[in-house]
Amino acid sequence: MERLDIRTNVEDEWIGLMWEAKQLGLSIQEIREFLQAAQQQDTRES
């Protein structure tokens, strides 16, 4: 049951983030590029 709650929370958070991105006029492609750049930065810092 705990696992289901975590999944629901993650899905709710993702929906919220997508809604905020839409309000800011960001496309999914722009978000992907940002996440890739952030991941590369994390890799370099590790």
CHARMM-style PDB file with segment names, atoms N, HN, CA, C and O in Angstrom:
ATOM      1  N   MET     1       0.826  -1.195   0.000  1.00  0.00      PROA
ATOM      2  CA  MET     1       0.000   0.000   0.000  1.00  0.00      PROA
ATOM      3  C   MET     1       0.869   1.258   0.000  1.00  0.00      PROA
ATOM      4  O   MET     1       0.567   2.238  -0.680  1.00  0.00      PROA
ATOM      5  N   GLU     2       1.945   1.210   0.768  1.00  0.00      PROA
ATOM      6  HN  GLU     2       2.191   0.414   1.321  1.00  0.00      PROA
ATOM      7  CA  GLU     2       2.880   2.342   0.826  1.00  0.00      PROA
ATOM      8  C   GLU     2       3.417   2.676  -0.563  1.00  0.00      PROA
ATOM      9  O   GLU     2       3.527   3.847  -0.929  1.00  0.00      PROA
ATOM     10  N   ARG     3       3.747   1.649  -1.326  1.00  0.00      PROA
ATOM     11  HN  ARG     3       3.658   0.698  -1.028  1.00  0.00      PROA
ATOM     12  CA  ARG     3       4.302   1.847  -2.669  1.00  0.00      PROA
ATOM     13  C   ARG     3       3.297   2.573  -3.574  1.00  0.00      PROA
ATOM     14  O   ARG     3       3.680   3.448  -4.351  1.00  0.00      PROA
ATOM     15  N   LEU     4       2.039   2.216  -3.475  1.00  0.00      PROA
ATOM     16  HN  LEU     4       1.728   1.506  -2.844  1.00  0.00      PROA
ATOM     17  CA  LEU     4       0.994   2.856  -4.267  1.00  0.00      PROA
ATOM     18  C   LEU     4       0.881   4.335  -3.906  1.00  0.00      PROA
ATOM     19  O   LEU     4       0.715   5.181  -4.784  1.00  0.00      PROA
ATOM     20  N   ASP     5       0.971   4.645  -2.615  1.00  0.00      PROA
ATOM     21  HN  ASP     5       1.105   3.958  -1.901  1.00  0.00      PROA
ATOM     22  CA  ASP     5       0.909   6.039  -2.170  1.00  0.00      PROA
ATOM     23  C   ASP     5       2.064   6.844  -2.740  1.00  0.00      PROA
ATOM     24  O   ASP     5       1.876   7.985  -3.162  1.00  0.00      PROA
ATOM     25  N   ILE     6       3.251   6.265  -2.758  1.00  0.00      PROA
ATOM     26  HN  ILE     6       3.404   5.338  -2.415  1.00  0.00      PROA
ATOM     27  CA  ILE     6       4.425   6.960  -3.299  1.00  0.00      PROA
ATOM     28  C   ILE     6       4.225   7.218  -4.784  1.00  0.00      PROA
ATOM     29  O   ILE     6       4.510   8.310  -5.274  1.00  0.00      PROA
ATOM     30  N   ARG     7       3.735   6.216  -5.495  1.00  0.00      PROA
ATOM     31  HN  ARG     7       3.503   5.329  -5.096  1.00  0.00      PROA
ATOM     32  CA  ARG     7       3.503   6.385  -6.938  1.00  0.00      PROA
ATOM     33  C   ARG     7       2.482   7.491  -7.192  1.00  0.00      PROA
ATOM     34  O   ARG     7       2.669   8.320  -8.083  1.00  0.00      PROA
ATOM     35  N   THR     8       1.418   7.504  -6.420  1.00  0.00      PROA
ATOM     36  HN  THR     8       1.266   6.832  -5.696  1.00  0.00      PROA
ATOM     37  CA  THR     8       0.393   8.537  -6.568  1.00  0.00      PROA
ATOM     38  C   THR     8       0.989   9.913  -6.306  1.00  0.00      PROA
ATOM     39  O   THR     8       0.699  10.863  -7.033  1.00  0.00      PROA
ATOM     40  N   ASN     9       1.815  10.027  -5.277  1.00  0.00      PROA
ATOM     41  HN  ASN     9       2.051   9.256  -4.687  1.00  0.00      PROA
ATOM     42  CA  ASN     9       2.444  11.309  -4.964  1.00  0.00      PROA
ATOM     43  C   ASN     9       3.358  11.768  -6.091  1.00  0.00      PROA
ATOM     44  O   ASN     9       3.366  12.948  -6.443  1.00  0.00      PROA
ATOM     45  N   VAL    10       4.125  10.851  -6.656  1.00  0.00      PROA
ATOM     46  HN  VAL    10       4.119   9.893  -6.371  1.00  0.00      PROA
ATOM     47  CA  VAL    10       5.027  11.195  -7.761  1.00  0.00      PROA
ATOM     48  C   VAL    10       4.216  11.636  -8.974  1.00  0.00      PROA
ATOM     49  O   VAL    10       4.555  12.622  -9.627  1.00  0.00      PROA
ATOM     50  N   GLU    11       3.157  10.911  -9.271  1.00  0.00      PROA
ATOM     51  HN  GLU    11       2.881  10.109  -8.741  1.00  0.00      PROA
ATOM     52  CA  GLU    11       2.310  11.282 -10.409  1.00  0.00      PROA
ATOM     53  C   GLU    11       1.677  12.655 -10.192  1.00  0.00      PROA
ATOM     54  O   GLU    11       1.629  13.470 -11.114  1.00  0.00      PROA
ATOM     55  N   ASP    12       1.197  12.911  -8.986  1.00  0.00      PROA
ATOM     56  HN  ASP    12       1.236  12.249  -8.237  1.00  0.00      PROA
ATOM     57  CA  ASP    12       0.603  14.217  -8.675  1.00  0.00      PROA
ATOM     58  C   ASP    12       1.638  15.325  -8.818  1.00  0.00      PROA
ATOM     59  O   ASP    12       1.343  16.394  -9.352  1.00  0.00      PROA
ATOM     60  N   GLU    13       2.846  15.067  -8.341  1.00  0.00      PROA
ATOM     61  HN  GLU    13       3.086  14.198  -7.907  1.00  0.00      PROA
ATOM     62  CA  GLU    13       3.924  16.060  -8.441  1.00  0.00      PROA
ATOM     63  C   GLU    13       4.262  16.329  -9.907  1.00  0.00      PROA
ATOM     64  O   GLU    13       4.451  17.479 -10.303  1.00  0.00      PROA
ATOM     65  N   TRP    14       4.337  15.268 -10.710  1.00  0.00      PROA
ATOM     66  HN  TRP    14       4.184  14.333 -10.388  1.00  0.00      PROA
ATOM     67  CA  TRP    14       4.654  15.412 -12.136  1.00  0.00      PROA
ATOM     68  C   TRP    14       3.577  16.229 -12.852  1.00  0.00      PROA
ATOM     69  O   TRP    14       3.887  17.110 -13.654  1.00  0.00      PROA
ATOM     70  N   ILE    15       2.320  15.931 -12.558  1.00  0.00      PROA
ATOM     71  HN  ILE    15       2.068  15.215 -11.906  1.00  0.00      PROA
ATOM     72  CA  ILE    15       1.218  16.688 -13.162  1.00  0.00      PROA
ATOM     73  C   ILE    15       1.322  18.156 -12.770  1.00  0.00      PROA
ATOM     74  O   ILE    15       1.119  19.038 -13.605  1.00  0.00      PROA
ATOM     75  N   GLY    16       1.634  18.420 -11.513  1.00  0.00      PROA
ATOM     76  HN  GLY    16       1.799  17.704 -10.835  1.00  0.00      PROA
ATOM     77  CA  GLY    16       1.799  19.799 -11.055  1.00  0.00      PROA
ATOM     78  C   GLY    16       2.930  20.508 -11.774  1.00  0.00      PROA
ATOM     79  O   GLY    16       2.795  21.669 -12.160  1.00  0.00      PROA
ATOM     80  N   LEU    17       4.040  19.816 -11.956  1.00  0.00      PROA
ATOM     81  HN  LEU    17       4.150  18.873 -11.644  1.00  0.00      PROA
ATOM     82  CA  LEU    17       5.183  20.412 -12.657  1.00  0.00      PROA
ATOM     83  C   LEU    17       4.853  20.693 -14.116  1.00  0.00      PROA
ATOM     84  O   LEU    17       5.229  21.735 -14.654  1.00  0.00      PROA
ATOM     85  N   MET    18       4.153  19.770 -14.750  1.00  0.00      PROA
ATOM     86  HN  MET    18       3.847  18.924 -14.312  1.00  0.00      PROA
ATOM     87  CA  MET    18       3.771  19.973 -16.147  1.00  0.00      PROA
ATOM     88  C   MET    18       2.804  21.151 -16.277  1.00  0.00      PROA
ATOM     89  O   MET    18       2.886  21.920 -17.236  1.00  0.00      PROA
ATOM     90  N   TRP    19       1.895  21.293 -15.320  1.00  0.00      PROA
ATOM     91  HN  TRP    19       1.829  20.669 -14.541  1.00  0.00      PROA
ATOM     92  CA  TRP    19       0.951  22.407 -15.343  1.00  0.00      PROA
ATOM     93  C   TRP    19       1.705  23.732 -15.203  1.00  0.00      PROA
ATOM     94  O   TRP    19       1.431  24.694 -15.921  1.00  0.00      PROA
ATOM     95  N   GLU    20       2.667  23.767 -14.259  1.00  0.00      PROA
ATOM     96  HN  GLU    20       2.889  22.985 -13.676  1.00  0.00      PROA
ATOM     97  CA  GLU    20       3.466  24.980 -14.082  1.00  0.00      PROA
ATOM     98  C   GLU    20       4.266  25.298 -15.341  1.00  0.00      PROA
ATOM     99  O   GLU    20       4.352  26.457 -15.744  1.00  0.00      PROA
ATOM    100  N   ALA    21       4.847  24.285 -15.957  1.00  0.00      PROA
ATOM    101  HN  ALA    21       4.777  23.343 -15.629  1.00  0.00      PROA
ATOM    102  CA  ALA    21       5.622  24.490 -17.185  1.00  0.00      PROA
ATOM    103  C   ALA    21       4.735  25.075 -18.281  1.00  0.00      PROA
ATOM    104  O   ALA    21       5.146  25.977 -19.010  1.00  0.00      PROA
ATOM    105  N   LYS    22       3.531  24.558 -18.386  1.00  0.00      PROA
ATOM    106  HN  LYS    22       3.197  23.825 -17.794  1.00  0.00      PROA
ATOM    107  CA  LYS    22       2.595  25.067 -19.397  1.00  0.00      PROA
ATOM    108  C   LYS    22       2.272  26.536 -19.123  1.00  0.00      PROA
ATOM    109  O   LYS    22       2.195  27.344 -20.049  1.00  0.00      PROA
ATOM    110  N   GLN    23       2.086  26.873 -17.862  1.00  0.00      PROA
ATOM    111  HN  GLN    23       2.148  26.217 -17.109  1.00  0.00      PROA
ATOM    112  CA  GLN    23       1.795  28.260 -17.495  1.00  0.00      PROA
ATOM    113  C   GLN    23       2.959  29.181 -17.861  1.00  0.00      PROA
ATOM    114  O   GLN    23       2.755  30.344 -18.209  1.00  0.00      PROA
ATOM    115  N   LEU    24       4.175  28.652 -17.779  1.00  0.00      PROA
ATOM    116  HN  LEU    24       4.341  27.707 -17.496  1.00  0.00      PROA
ATOM    117  CA  LEU    24       5.373  29.429 -18.110  1.00  0.00      PROA
ATOM    118  C   LEU    24       5.671  29.420 -19.606  1.00  0.00      PROA
ATOM    119  O   LEU    24       6.572  30.120 -20.070  1.00  0.00      PROA
ATOM    120  N   GLY    25       4.915  28.629 -20.354  1.00  0.00      PROA
ATOM    121  HN  GLY    25       4.184  28.060 -19.977  1.00  0.00      PROA
ATOM    122  CA  GLY    25       5.112  28.568 -21.796  1.00  0.00      PROA
ATOM    123  C   GLY    25       6.258  27.667 -22.217  1.00  0.00      PROA
ATOM    124  O   GLY    25       6.792  27.816 -23.316  1.00  0.00      PROA
ATOM    125  N   LEU    26       6.641  26.731 -21.352  1.00  0.00      PROA
ATOM    126  HN  LEU    26       6.207  26.611 -20.459  1.00  0.00      PROA
ATOM    127  CA  LEU    26       7.729  25.806 -21.682  1.00  0.00      PROA
ATOM    128  C   LEU    26       7.176  24.583 -22.405  1.00  0.00      PROA
ATOM    129  O   LEU    26       6.105  24.077 -22.070  1.00  0.00      PROA
ATOM    130  N   SER    27       7.915  24.123 -23.392  1.00  0.00      PROA
ATOM    131  HN  SER    27       8.785  24.535 -23.665  1.00  0.00      PROA
ATOM    132  CA  SER    27       7.516  22.903 -24.093  1.00  0.00      PROA
ATOM    133  C   SER    27       8.174  21.700 -23.421  1.00  0.00      PROA
ATOM    134  O   SER    27       9.129  21.848 -22.659  1.00  0.00      PROA
ATOM    135  N   ILE    28       7.660  20.527 -23.708  1.00  0.00      PROA
ATOM    136  HN  ILE    28       6.884  20.407 -24.328  1.00  0.00      PROA
ATOM    137  CA  ILE    28       8.242  19.299 -23.159  1.00  0.00      PROA
ATOM    138  C   ILE    28       9.692  19.166 -23.625  1.00  0.00      PROA
ATOM    139  O   ILE    28      10.552  18.732 -22.858  1.00  0.00      PROA
ATOM    140  N   GLN    29       9.967  19.534 -24.875  1.00  0.00      PROA
ATOM    141  HN  GLN    29       9.269  19.887 -25.498  1.00  0.00      PROA
ATOM    142  CA  GLN    29      11.333  19.458 -25.403  1.00  0.00      PROA
ATOM    143  C   GLN    29      12.268  20.357 -24.594  1.00  0.00      PROA
ATOM    144  O   GLN    29      13.388  19.956 -24.279  1.00  0.00      PROA
ATOM    145  N   GLU    30      11.826  21.556 -24.260  1.00  0.00      PROA
ATOM    146  HN  GLU    30      10.916  21.882 -24.516  1.00  0.00      PROA
ATOM    147  CA  GLU    30      12.654  22.466 -23.464  1.00  0.00      PROA
ATOM    148  C   GLU    30      12.923  21.892 -22.080  1.00  0.00      PROA
ATOM    149  O   GLU    30      14.026  22.030 -21.550  1.00  0.00      PROA
ATOM    150  N   ILE    31      11.926  21.253 -21.498  1.00  0.00      PROA
ATOM    151  HN  ILE    31      11.031  21.141 -21.928  1.00  0.00      PROA
ATOM    152  CA  ILE    31      12.096  20.638 -20.181  1.00  0.00      PROA
ATOM    153  C   ILE    31      13.092  19.490 -20.274  1.00  0.00      PROA
ATOM    154  O   ILE    31      13.957  19.353 -19.409  1.00  0.00      PROA
ATOM    155  N   ARG    32      12.981  18.663 -21.313  1.00  0.00      PROA
ATOM    156  HN  ARG    32      12.278  18.775 -22.015  1.00  0.00      PROA
ATOM    157  CA  ARG    32      13.920  17.548 -21.495  1.00  0.00      PROA
ATOM    158  C   ARG    32      15.351  18.058 -21.624  1.00  0.00      PROA
ATOM    159  O   ARG    32      16.269  17.511 -21.013  1.00  0.00      PROA
ATOM    160  N   GLU    33      15.538  19.108 -22.420  1.00  0.00      PROA
ATOM    161  HN  GLU    33      14.793  19.553 -22.916  1.00  0.00      PROA
ATOM    162  CA  GLU    33      16.877  19.668 -22.598  1.00  0.00      PROA
ATOM    163  C   GLU    33      17.425  20.186 -21.274  1.00  0.00      PROA
ATOM    164  O   GLU    33      18.602  19.992 -20.968  1.00  0.00      PROA
ATOM    165  N   PHE    34      16.581  20.840 -20.492  1.00  0.00      PROA
ATOM    166  HN  PHE    34      15.626  20.998 -20.741  1.00  0.00      PROA
ATOM    167  CA  PHE    34      17.004  21.342 -19.189  1.00  0.00      PROA
ATOM    168  C   PHE    34      17.403  20.190 -18.267  1.00  0.00      PROA
ATOM    169  O   PHE    34      18.436  20.257 -17.601  1.00  0.00      PROA
ATOM    170  N   LEU    35      16.585  19.132 -18.228  1.00  0.00      PROA
ATOM    171  HN  LEU    35      15.746  19.078 -18.769  1.00  0.00      PROA
ATOM    172  CA  LEU    35      16.881  17.989 -17.371  1.00  0.00      PROA
ATOM    173  C   LEU    35      18.170  17.291 -17.795  1.00  0.00      PROA
ATOM    174  O   LEU    35      18.946  16.859 -16.943  1.00  0.00      PROA
ATOM    175  N   GLN    36      18.407  17.174 -19.099  1.00  0.00      PROA
ATOM    176  HN  GLN    36      17.777  17.525 -19.792  1.00  0.00      PROA
ATOM    177  CA  GLN    36      19.645  16.561 -19.584  1.00  0.00      PROA
ATOM    178  C   GLN    36      20.853  17.396 -19.168  1.00  0.00      PROA
ATOM    179  O   GLN    36      21.870  16.850 -18.740  1.00  0.00      PROA
ATOM    180  N   ALA    37      20.742  18.711 -19.293  1.00  0.00      PROA
ATOM    181  HN  ALA    37      19.915  19.154 -19.641  1.00  0.00      PROA
ATOM    182  CA  ALA    37      21.844  19.592 -18.902  1.00  0.00      PROA
ATOM    183  C   ALA    37      22.100  19.483 -17.398  1.00  0.00      PROA
ATOM    184  O   ALA    37      23.254  19.460 -16.968  1.00  0.00      PROA
ATOM    185  N   ALA    38      21.045  19.416 -16.604  1.00  0.00      PROA
ATOM    186  HN  ALA    38      20.109  19.434 -16.954  1.00  0.00      PROA
ATOM    187  CA  ALA    38      21.194  19.294 -15.154  1.00  0.00      PROA
ATOM    188  C   ALA    38      21.840  17.961 -14.793  1.00  0.00      PROA
ATOM    189  O   ALA    38      22.678  17.896 -13.893  1.00  0.00      PROA
ATOM    190  N   GLN    39      21.451  16.901 -15.492  1.00  0.00      PROA
ATOM    191  HN  GLN    39      20.770  16.953 -16.222  1.00  0.00      PROA
ATOM    192  CA  GLN    39      22.025  15.582 -15.227  1.00  0.00      PROA
ATOM    193  C   GLN    39      23.514  15.573 -15.575  1.00  0.00      PROA
ATOM    194  O   GLN    39      24.316  15.005 -14.834  1.00  0.00      PROA
ATOM    195  N   GLN    40      23.887  16.191 -16.684  1.00  0.00      PROA
ATOM    196  HN  GLN    40      23.236  16.652 -17.286  1.00  0.00      PROA
ATOM    197  CA  GLN    40      25.294  16.265 -17.068  1.00  0.00      PROA
ATOM    198  C   GLN    40      26.084  17.060 -16.033  1.00  0.00      PROA
ATOM    199  O   GLN    40      27.218  16.706 -15.711  1.00  0.00      PROA
ATOM    200  N   GLN    41      25.493  18.128 -15.515  1.00  0.00      PROA
ATOM    201  HN  GLN    41      24.572  18.416 -15.777  1.00  0.00      PROA
ATOM    202  CA  GLN    41      26.155  18.934 -14.491  1.00  0.00      PROA
ATOM    203  C   GLN    41      26.374  18.105 -13.230  1.00  0.00      PROA
ATOM    204  O   GLN    41      27.447  18.166 -12.630  1.00  0.00      PROA
ATOM    205  N   ASP    42      25.367  17.329 -12.821  1.00  0.00      PROA
ATOM    206  HN  ASP    42      24.495  17.280 -13.309  1.00  0.00      PROA
ATOM    207  CA  ASP    42      25.498  16.464 -11.650  1.00  0.00      PROA
ATOM    208  C   ASP    42      26.609  15.450 -11.857  1.00  0.00      PROA
ATOM    209  O   ASP    42      27.381  15.180 -10.937  1.00  0.00      PROA
ATOM    210  N   THR    43      26.699  14.882 -13.058  1.00  0.00      PROA
ATOM    211  HN  THR    43      26.071  15.101 -13.806  1.00  0.00      PROA
ATOM    212  CA  THR    43      27.725  13.890 -13.364  1.00  0.00      PROA
ATOM    213  C   THR    43      29.116  14.515 -13.257  1.00  0.00      PROA
ATOM    214  O   THR    43      30.037  13.899 -12.721  1.00  0.00      PROA
ATOM    215  N   ARG    44      29.264  15.726 -13.761  1.00  0.00      PROA
ATOM    216  HN  ARG    44      28.516  16.227 -14.196  1.00  0.00      PROA
ATOM    217  CA  ARG    44      30.557  16.413 -13.695  1.00  0.00      PROA
ATOM    218  C   ARG    44      30.954  16.726 -12.257  1.00  0.00      PROA
ATOM    219  O   ARG    44      32.134  16.664 -11.913  1.00  0.00      PROA
ATOM    220  N   GLU    45      29.982  17.062 -11.418  1.00  0.00      PROA
ATOM    221  HN  GLU    45      29.024  17.113 -11.697  1.00  0.00      PROA
ATOM    222  CA  GLU    45      30.275  17.426 -10.035  1.00  0.00      PROA
ATOM    223  C   GLU    45      30.583  16.210  -9.173  1.00  0.00      PROA
ATOM    224  O   GLU    45      31.201  16.348  -8.117  1.00  0.00      PROA
ATOM    225  N   SER    46      30.166  15.026  -9.601  1.00  0.00      PROA
ATOM    226  HN  SER    46      29.664  14.914 -10.458  1.00  0.00      PROA
ATOM    227  CA  SER    46      30.390  13.808  -8.811  1.00  0.00      PROA
ATOM    228  C   SER    46      31.805  13.318  -8.913  1.00  0.00      PROA
ATOM    229  OT1 SER    46      32.153  12.305  -8.307  1.00  0.00      PROA
TER     230      SER     46
END
